[in-house]
Amino acid sequence: MSEPLEGAPPQVRRGSLGIVMALASSFGFALIPIFALYAYRGGIGVSTLLFIRFALAAALLFGYLAVTRKPVKQALPAWPSLALLGAFYTMQSAFYFTAVRHIPAALASLILYSYPAFVCLLALLFEREKPSVRIIAALGVSLAGVTFVLGTSFGSASLIGVLYALGASAVYSFYITVANRTLRRVEPFTAMACISLVSSACFAVLGAVLRSLDFRFLPATWLPILALIGISTLGAIFAFFRSITLIGPNKTAIVSMTEPLFTIGLSALLFAERLTLKQALGGALVLTGTVLITADARRRC
């Protein structure tokens, strides 16, 4: 299968590798709720799981920065923004991982992917961007999909789980908005190391205050925990940034739309989770709106 690419022009090989990296990143992120569900079976709580995830991720990322001698001092002027990103990521992760405990991972993933609609709404409200007809249509489709999922899930899915997933999507839109500005000044891996450090500190403080940190989980739980950190955090982030350097952020974002599809397939295969027809229809509307929004952003660039 690799022979045709060996004789292909460099641009074609670069594009093909970029798509592969984007798919690998999407698959890695899609595994987040899967690994979380396996970890919960070992008796670990949300706060403890996320504290371990971000603490170890921060240690490994700073270790990587030290080995590669990447500059870390450049992040000092951006620390207020990085701290804010860490706080947003803490909230988003807490909401999303809690949602997975109450509703199917596939449904949580679909609702999370309404975040581009929230990002556009933030741009309209705070940056006064003039919306195109395509954007207005995309927002309508995405929000209709969310409304449809909300309106049809109450009888078959936990309301609290749906609201947590929707909250994760809303908070993630703030994270994306701030990150787009911050990453212009800070190298991505340096930024992720700092964000992970802040998030781990937030979960340590929250865990201490709420007395929710409990490390008395089954030893076998370390397997999904380490997979969550290695595959769905560090590996997925590396593949995502690599894809951006190869094919650009817009194409990477479009390919990343496969993430909820991977989650749906994996949750059906591993946990026999099934979406109702109406939930699937609402999710399809959310993804359609997301694709339209991303395509519009690509057209403008």
Secondary structure, DSSP 8 states (H G I E B T S, - for coil): --HHHHTS-HHHHHHHHHHHHHHHHHHHHHTHHHHHHHHHTTT--HHHHHHHHHHHHHHHHHHHHHHHT---GGGGGGHHHHHHHHHHHHHHHHHHHHHHHHS-HHHHHHHHTTHHHHHHHHHHHHS-----HHHHHHHHHHHHHHHHHHHHHTTTS-HHHHHHHHHHHHHHHHHHHHHHHHTTTS-HHHHHHHHHHHHHHHHHHHHHHHT-------GGGHHHHHHHHIIIIIIHHHHHHHHHHHH-HHHHHHHGGGHHHHHHHHHHHHH-----HHHHHHHHHHHHHHHHHHHHHHHH-
